[in-house]
């Protein structure tokens, strides 16, 4: 089995965290604001509802990698930081995305045949 380097591990972790949070998000379950810190020894620490910036939280706990999961109304967000590297995964609920893509204005006009003149 091939070992992943730090960059690959960092992105793979973010992707895995996003996949789990996204499945819960799409099922309608609540997504709690959560920070996940990975230490140099691989130990994982979870911090709920922290308002600290991710880089500060990471430094304070001596983490090698840090991730934050958050939800704002119809949008899910997972951000990650490992030293100077950052990543961001975002998703909107499908119905919210459809509303943005589909314009609510009509593209037709109905007129009475009595208003037409010959």
Buried (B, 14 or more C-beta within 10 A) or exposed (E): EEEEEEEEBBBEBBBEBBEEBBEBBEEEEEBEBBBBBBBEEEEEBEBEEBEBEBBEBBEEBEBBBBBBBBBEEBBBBBBBBBEEEEBEBEBBBEEEEEEEEEEEEEEEEEEEEEEEEE
